[in-house]
Amino acid sequence: MNTHRYADRVRSVEMSGIRKLFDAGGPNAINLGIGQPDFDTPGHIKEAAIAAIRAGKTGYTPNAGIPELREAICGKFARENDLVYRPEQILVTAGGSEALHLVMQALVNPGDRVLFADPGFVSYAALATFAGGRPEGIGLDATLHIDVERAKEQMDGARLFVLNTPGNPTGAVESEESVRALVEYAGDRGVTVVSDEVYEHFIYEKKHVSAARFGEDVITINAASKTYAMTGWRVGFLAAPEDYIPECLKIHQYAQACATSIAQYAALAAYTGDQSAVARMREEYRARRDLLYAGLTGLGFDFPRPEGAFYMFVPMGQTLIQRAVEAGVIIVPGAAFGTRAPDHARFSYATAQENLSRAVGRIGTLME
Ligand SMILES: Cc1ncc(COP(=O)(O)O)c(C=O)c1O
C-alpha cells in the first residue's frame, strides 16, 4: 500500500478493535462483543417511519433537523433531565457519533488537549485525533469511577473534558456529587464539558444526573440509538449554548446535510410517544446484569457490580480473555478502550439470558 496517498489524520488512527474481533470465535460463537440493543425498535416508532415514507417526507430536511423534533427534544430535556432548552440550541445529527465528531471539529484546534476516561468509549480518542487534538486519558479509581481529584489535576489548560455516564465500557454511573464537582471545576478552568449521556435510561440503582445542570459551558450528546433500540436509524443530537450551534452546523451541513428525514420522523414518535418500552428494556437489562454478575463472580472474578449501560468490565487477565474468544465467547479486550486496563474484558449483556448463561458456562470450563 502506498501510504503517502493517505492523510496523516487517518494513518494515525487504528480501525476499531471491536469490529475486528467478530470473526474470531467461529460460527457457534456467543457474541457479547457488540454494544447495541438486541431488541427491535418499538412498533409505534416503525409505524411513524412508514407513515413518513407514505406521506412523501423523503426530501432534505432543514440542516439542523425538523422543527418538530428539535421541539420534542427540548420536551425530553424538560421532562427527563430538568433542563430548559430552546429549539435553537438543538442540532439533530446522524447518531451520537456524528454529534461527537461535530463538537470535536468545531471546538478543537491542533494540539488542544481532550480529556476522557481511560478506559473509555473507543471514539473519543479517534475523533480528537481527527480534529488535530491530543487525546488524554484520565485514570479511574478501583471501583471504575472517575477519580475526581486526578481529573482535576489534568483539567488545567485542556480544551474539552468528555464525561460519559453511565460509562462504556465500565457500566459505572457517576454520582451527582462527582458530576457536579467535575463540571464546576471545568467551568472555573474554562474547559468545555461534553456530556455523553447515550445510556442515561439504563441505570439500575442510582439516578442519572445531566452535567448541564451544573454549568453553562456544557454540551450534551444523546441519541435515540440505545434508548429506543434504534442504532441503525442514525438519529442523535447535541444540545449546547446557542452560539455553538451555527459553528457545529457548518461541519454538519457540508458533511451530512441533515439526518435522514424518515428516521427523524421515527425519532419524533420515539421522543413524544409511549415510553413504556424503555422501562421494559431497562428491566430486562437489569435481570441480565444480575444473571451475568452472579455467574462471573461465582467463577471467582472479583469486581464491582456495574450500575448502568449494558456492559460489565471484568478483570480476568489477557490469557483467559484470548482463550475465551477462541472458545467462542466474543468479549472485547480492555486494550480496545485505552491503555490502562489491558487485563480487563468488556462483556456486553445486550443479548438473551440464555446466551449469558452459556458464556459463563464456557468460561467456567476453561478455568477447570
Ligand atoms: C458512550 C457512547 N457514546 C456514543 C455512542 C454512539 O452512539 P450512536 O449509535 O448514536 O452513534 C456509543 C455507541 O456505542 C457509545 O457507547
The ligand as an ORCA input file, in Angstrom:
! r2SCAN-3c Opt
* xyz 0 1
  C     -20.624      6.045     25.052
  C     -21.158      6.074     23.666
  N     -21.378      7.256     23.075
  C     -21.853      7.350     21.825
  C     -22.133      6.219     21.092
  C     -22.609      6.403     19.685
  O     -23.911      6.070     19.514
  P     -24.661      6.258     18.100
  O     -25.002      4.888     17.641
  O     -25.861      7.073     18.435
  O     -23.756      6.957     17.165
  C     -21.921      4.959     21.653
  C     -22.167      3.728     20.869
  O     -21.706      2.665     21.169
  C     -21.414      4.883     22.976
  O     -21.185      3.708     23.555
*
